[in-house]
Amino acid sequence: MDNMDLQVLRQVQQWLDADQRVVLGTITRTWGSAPRPVGSIVAVRGDGLITGSVSGGCIEDDLVAKVREGALTLRAPELIRYGVGAEAAQRFGLPCGGTLELMLEPVGPDSSVAELLARLSRGERVLRTLDLATGAVTLSEPPSHSLGGADRLVLSETRLETHHGPQWRLLIIGAGQMSQYLAQMALALDYQVQVCDPRDDYPWTLLAAPLTRDMPDDVVQRLRPDGHTAIVALTHDPKLDDLALMEALASPAFYVGAIGSRVNQAKRRARLKEHFDLTDAQLDRLHGPVGLHIGARTPPEIALAILAHMTAERYGVTLTSSAAPGGGNEAGCVV
């Protein structure tokens, strides 16, 4: 769930507290291109006030009109489709022939919105199951992530399962200035962020990304990285970075990166292979210099380059992670 959808739920709870009638819509399926991904939500108040988005605006306008006309006085969840055929697709702002499917549900006491918000405020991941016959919602802890890809929405004849809370994790080794920027940006992208730095002379003030002073290898082992985990080493201290990398590269983490020049990266690979018995295949998973080559120089620019590369890896987009030799500054290396 992204920040926009979390804001929708907060607004829904405020409306419920004011005894307003609310209909919640969840994108369950799309065909062709779509402005918002599956799982995105929109909510409409009984008087037509809307929050959230599932399209470029045309579908929202239609929902508002239906609410004001009294057409959405639902007693149970209902599945509707928009954009079937070229004419409807054009009308609702979808690509020609595209289709968007929405599950509309009346929100009430059994929708567990307050409990969901409480769990999300604690940084928990939540599986929300909607009973399509009754509209009742149950909340539970989702199963462990599998390798590759985010949690998926499940729609059957009897239930709708959606996942909420941070689906991706980021472990940052080092509590320096660049880590502050990287953590802040990652939190904005709904990563669950943890920072590790055993050095007492590096203070940390970002409470939303907790700091541990334990040794990096112990932290990585305790984290149990999976296909939704990224690990980025930013200390410039081989003793610390290498401890994290030797565990991270042997894990299913979808992204492992380390700051440093090409020369330092070559030395690091040699150390990890000689002293920690990492294979060439494992070492090839290391992104170093870390981040996309965008000419980044300052700490926030390098943090941006790192997150851009992580985003590309998440979506399976193949991009070069650094410049060709002699091509200028390398992302992830402060010169």
C-alpha positions as CSV (number, residue, x, y, z in Angstrom):
1,M,0.0,0.0,0.0
2,D,1.4,3.4,-1.0
3,N,1.1,6.6,0.9
4,M,-1.8,7.8,-1.2
5,D,-3.9,4.8,-0.3
6,L,-3.0,5.1,3.4
7,Q,-4.3,8.7,3.3
8,V,-7.5,7.4,1.8
9,L,-8.0,5.0,4.8
10,R,-7.4,7.8,7.2
11,Q,-10.0,10.0,5.5
12,V,-12.4,7.0,5.5
13,Q,-12.0,6.7,9.3
14,Q,-12.7,10.4,9.8
15,W,-15.9,10.1,7.7
16,L,-17.0,7.0,9.7
17,D,-16.3,8.9,13.0
18,A,-18.7,11.6,11.7
19,D,-21.4,9.0,10.9
20,Q,-21.1,9.4,7.2
21,R,-21.9,6.7,4.7
22,V,-18.8,5.5,2.7
23,V,-18.2,3.3,-0.3
24,L,-14.7,1.9,-0.8
25,G,-13.4,0.9,-4.2
26,T,-10.4,-1.4,-4.8
27,I,-8.9,-2.1,-8.2
28,T,-8.9,-5.8,-8.6
29,R,-7.9,-6.3,-12.2
30,T,-6.8,-4.3,-15.2
31,W,-6.4,-5.1,-18.9
32,G,-4.0,-3.1,-21.0
33,S,-2.5,0.1,-19.5
34,A,-4.0,1.6,-16.3
35,P,-3.2,4.8,-14.4
36,R,-3.1,3.1,-11.0
37,P,-1.9,-0.4,-10.1
38,V,-4.0,-3.3,-8.9
39,G,-4.9,-2.8,-5.2
40,S,-5.2,1.0,-5.4
41,I,-8.2,2.3,-3.6
42,V,-10.8,5.2,-3.8
43,A,-13.5,6.1,-1.4
44,V,-16.7,8.1,-1.9
45,R,-18.8,9.7,0.8
46,G,-22.5,9.6,0.7
47,D,-22.8,13.1,-0.5
48,G,-20.3,12.5,-3.4
49,L,-17.1,13.8,-1.7
50,I,-14.2,11.6,-3.0
51,T,-10.7,10.7,-1.8
52,G,-8.1,8.7,-3.6
53,S,-7.8,7.8,-7.3
54,V,-8.1,4.8,-9.6
55,S,-8.0,6.5,-13.0
56,G,-7.3,9.8,-14.6
57,G,-10.5,11.2,-13.1
58,C,-13.3,10.0,-15.4
59,I,-14.1,6.8,-13.4
60,E,-14.1,8.9,-10.2
61,D,-16.6,11.3,-11.7
62,D,-18.8,8.4,-12.7
63,L,-18.7,7.0,-9.1
64,V,-19.5,10.3,-7.6
65,A,-22.5,10.6,-10.0
66,K,-23.7,7.2,-9.0
67,V,-23.4,7.9,-5.3
68,R,-25.4,11.2,-5.7
69,E,-28.1,9.3,-7.7
70,G,-28.4,6.7,-5.0
71,A,-27.1,3.9,-7.2
72,L,-24.4,2.8,-4.8
73,T,-26.5,2.1,-1.7
74,L,-24.8,-1.3,-1.4
75,R,-25.5,-3.9,1.3
76,A,-22.7,-6.2,0.2
77,P,-19.6,-5.8,-2.0
78,E,-20.2,-5.6,-5.7
79,L,-17.8,-6.0,-8.7
80,I,-18.0,-3.5,-11.5
81,R,-16.1,-3.0,-14.7
82,Y,-15.2,0.1,-16.7
83,G,-13.9,0.6,-20.2
84,V,-15.1,-2.6,-22.0
85,G,-14.9,-1.6,-25.7
86,A,-13.3,1.3,-27.4
87,E,-16.1,3.8,-26.8
88,A,-16.2,3.2,-23.1
89,A,-12.5,3.1,-22.8
90,Q,-12.2,6.5,-24.4
91,R,-15.0,7.8,-22.1
92,F,-13.4,6.7,-18.9
93,G,-9.8,7.8,-19.8
94,L,-8.5,4.3,-20.4
95,P,-6.5,3.2,-23.4
96,C,-8.6,1.9,-26.4
97,G,-10.0,-1.5,-25.5
98,G,-8.6,-1.3,-21.9
99,T,-10.6,-2.5,-18.9
100,L,-10.5,-1.7,-15.2
101,E,-12.3,-3.8,-12.6
102,L,-13.4,-2.4,-9.2
103,M,-14.7,-4.1,-6.1
104,L,-17.0,-1.7,-4.3
105,E,-17.8,-2.3,-0.7
106,P,-20.0,-0.4,1.8
107,V,-17.8,0.5,4.8
108,G,-19.1,-0.1,8.2
109,P,-18.2,-1.4,11.7
110,D,-17.3,-4.8,10.3
111,S,-14.8,-3.2,7.9
112,S,-12.1,-2.9,10.7
113,V,-10.7,0.3,9.3
114,A,-9.6,1.6,12.7
115,E,-7.8,-1.6,13.6
116,L,-6.1,-1.6,10.2
117,L,-4.9,1.9,10.6
118,A,-3.6,1.1,14.1
119,R,-1.6,-1.9,12.8
120,L,-0.2,0.2,9.9
121,S,0.9,2.9,12.3
122,R,3.0,0.3,14.1
123,G,4.7,-0.5,10.8
124,E,3.0,-3.9,10.6
125,R,2.2,-5.8,7.4
126,V,-1.5,-6.8,7.2
127,L,-3.5,-9.2,5.1
128,R,-7.1,-7.9,4.7
129,T,-9.7,-10.4,3.8
130,L,-13.1,-9.2,2.6
131,D,-16.0,-11.6,2.7
132,L,-18.0,-10.9,-0.5
133,A,-21.2,-12.3,0.9
134,T,-21.3,-10.3,4.1
135,G,-18.9,-7.4,3.7
136,A,-17.1,-8.4,6.9
137,V,-13.3,-7.9,7.1
138,T,-10.8,-10.0,8.9
139,L,-7.2,-8.9,9.5
140,S,-4.2,-11.2,9.8
141,E,-0.5,-11.4,9.4
142,P,0.4,-12.2,5.8
143,P,2.6,-15.2,5.1
144,S,6.4,-14.7,4.6
145,H,7.4,-13.1,1.3
146,S,8.4,-15.4,-1.5
147,L,11.3,-14.6,-3.8
148,G,10.6,-12.0,-6.4
149,G,7.6,-9.7,-6.6
150,A,5.3,-8.0,-4.2
151,D,2.3,-9.4,-2.4
152,R,-0.5,-10.1,-4.8
153,L,-4.2,-9.3,-4.6
154,V,-6.4,-12.4,-4.6
155,L,-10.0,-12.3,-5.8
156,S,-12.2,-15.4,-5.7
157,E,-15.9,-16.0,-5.7
158,T,-16.1,-15.7,-2.0
159,R,-13.3,-13.3,-0.8
160,L,-11.0,-10.5,-1.7
161,E,-7.5,-10.5,-0.2
162,T,-5.4,-7.3,-0.2
163,H,-2.0,-6.6,1.4
164,H,-1.3,-3.5,3.4
165,G,1.7,-2.0,5.1
166,P,5.4,-1.9,3.9
167,Q,5.9,-4.7,1.4
168,W,9.6,-3.8,0.9
169,R,12.5,-3.6,3.4
170,L,15.7,-1.7,3.3
171,L,18.7,-2.2,5.6
172,I,21.3,0.6,5.5
173,I,24.8,-0.1,6.9
174,G,26.1,3.2,8.2
175,A,24.5,6.2,9.9
176,G,26.2,9.0,8.0
177,Q,24.7,11.9,6.2
178,M,24.0,9.9,3.0
179,S,22.2,7.3,5.0
180,Q,19.9,10.0,6.4
181,Y,18.8,11.0,2.9
182,L,18.5,7.5,1.7
183,A,16.4,6.5,4.7
184,Q,14.1,9.5,4.3
185,M,13.5,8.9,0.6
186,A,13.0,5.2,1.1
187,L,10.4,5.8,3.8
188,A,8.5,8.1,1.3
189,L,8.5,5.1,-1.0
190,D,7.0,2.9,1.7
191,Y,10.1,0.9,2.5
192,Q,10.4,-0.4,6.1
193,V,13.9,1.0,6.9
194,Q,16.4,-0.1,9.5
195,V,19.9,1.3,10.0
196,C,22.9,-0.5,11.4
197,D,26.1,1.2,12.6
198,P,28.1,-0.1,15.6
199,R,30.2,3.1,15.7
200,D,29.1,5.3,18.6
201,D,30.4,8.5,17.0
202,Y,27.6,8.5,14.4
203,P,24.4,9.8,15.9
204,W,21.0,9.0,14.4
205,T,17.8,11.1,14.8
206,L,15.3,9.6,12.3
207,L,13.0,7.7,14.6
208,A,11.0,6.2,11.7
209,A,14.1,4.2,10.7
210,P,15.4,2.6,13.9
211,L,19.1,2.3,14.5
212,T,20.9,-0.7,15.9
213,R,24.5,-0.7,17.1
214,D,24.9,-4.5,16.6
215,M,27.5,-5.8,14.2
216,P,26.3,-5.8,10.5
217,D,26.6,-9.6,9.9
218,D,24.5,-10.3,13.0
219,V,21.9,-7.8,11.9
220,V,21.6,-9.2,8.4
221,Q,21.3,-12.8,9.8
222,R,18.6,-11.6,12.2
223,L,16.8,-9.8,9.4
224,R,16.5,-12.9,7.3
225,P,16.5,-11.1,3.9
226,D,14.0,-12.3,1.3
227,G,13.0,-11.3,-2.2
228,H,11.6,-8.0,-0.8
229,T,14.7,-6.9,0.9
230,A,17.4,-4.5,-0.1
231,I,20.8,-4.1,1.7
232,V,23.0,-1.1,1.0
233,A,26.4,-0.6,2.6
234,L,27.4,3.0,3.0
235,T,30.1,3.2,5.7
236,H,33.2,3.3,3.5
237,D,34.7,1.0,6.2
238,P,35.6,-2.4,4.7
239,K,35.5,-4.0,8.1
240,L,31.8,-3.1,8.5
241,D,30.6,-3.1,4.9
242,D,32.2,-6.5,4.1
243,L,30.5,-8.1,7.2
244,A,27.1,-7.1,5.9
245,L,27.8,-8.0,2.2
246,M,29.1,-11.5,3.0
247,E,25.7,-12.4,4.5
248,A,23.6,-10.3,2.1
249,L,25.1,-11.7,-1.1
250,A,24.4,-15.3,0.1
251,S,20.7,-14.3,0.7
252,P,17.7,-13.9,-1.6
253,A,17.8,-10.1,-1.2
254,F,16.6,-8.5,-4.4
255,Y,19.2,-5.7,-4.2
256,V,22.6,-5.6,-2.6
257,G,24.8,-2.5,-3.1
258,A,27.9,-0.8,-1.7
259,I,29.4,2.6,-2.0
260,G,32.9,3.0,-3.4
261,S,34.8,3.6,-6.6
262,R,35.4,0.9,-9.2
263,V,38.9,0.3,-7.9
264,N,37.6,-0.2,-4.3
265,Q,34.8,-2.5,-5.6
266,A,37.4,-4.7,-7.3
267,K,39.4,-4.9,-4.1
268,R,36.2,-5.7,-2.2
269,R,35.3,-8.5,-4.6
270,A,38.8,-10.0,-4.1
271,R,38.4,-9.8,-0.3
272,L,35.0,-11.4,-0.2
273,K,36.1,-14.2,-2.5
274,E,39.3,-14.9,-0.6
275,H,38.2,-14.5,3.0
276,F,34.5,-15.4,2.9
277,D,34.4,-18.0,0.1
278,L,31.8,-16.2,-1.9
279,T,31.3,-17.5,-5.4
280,D,31.5,-15.5,-8.6
281,A,27.8,-15.8,-9.1
282,Q,27.2,-14.3,-5.7
283,L,29.7,-11.5,-6.2
284,D,28.0,-10.7,-9.5
285,R,24.9,-9.7,-7.6
286,L,26.8,-6.8,-5.9
287,H,25.9,-3.4,-7.3
288,G,29.0,-1.4,-6.9
289,P,29.4,1.5,-7.4
290,V,25.9,1.5,-6.0
291,G,23.1,3.4,-7.8
292,L,22.4,4.5,-11.4
293,H,24.9,6.7,-13.1
294,I,23.1,10.0,-13.3
295,G,26.1,12.2,-12.5
296,A,25.2,12.3,-8.8
297,R,27.7,14.2,-6.6
298,T,25.9,15.3,-3.4
299,P,24.6,12.9,-0.7
300,P,20.9,13.4,-1.6
301,E,21.7,13.0,-5.3
302,I,23.5,9.7,-4.6
303,A,20.6,8.6,-2.4
304,L,18.3,9.3,-5.4
305,A,20.5,7.3,-7.7
306,I,20.4,4.3,-5.3
307,L,16.6,4.3,-5.0
308,A,16.2,4.7,-8.7
309,H,18.3,1.6,-9.3
310,M,16.4,-0.3,-6.6
311,T,13.1,0.7,-8.2
312,A,14.3,-0.6,-11.6
313,E,15.4,-3.9,-10.0
314,R,12.0,-4.3,-8.4
315,Y,10.2,-4.0,-11.7
316,G,12.7,-6.0,-13.7
317,V,14.0,-3.1,-15.7
318,T,17.6,-3.7,-16.8
319,L,19.7,-0.5,-16.5
320,T,23.4,0.2,-16.2
321,S,24.4,0.9,-12.6
322,S,27.5,3.0,-13.3
323,A,29.3,4.9,-16.0
324,A,31.7,3.4,-18.5
325,P,35.4,3.8,-17.6
326,G,36.4,7.4,-18.2
327,G,32.7,8.4,-18.4
328,G,32.7,10.8,-15.5
329,N,31.6,10.5,-11.8
330,E,30.2,7.2,-10.7
331,A,26.9,7.0,-8.7
332,G,27.6,5.8,-5.2
333,C,31.1,7.2,-5.1
334,V,31.9,10.6,-3.5
335,V,34.8,12.1,-5.4
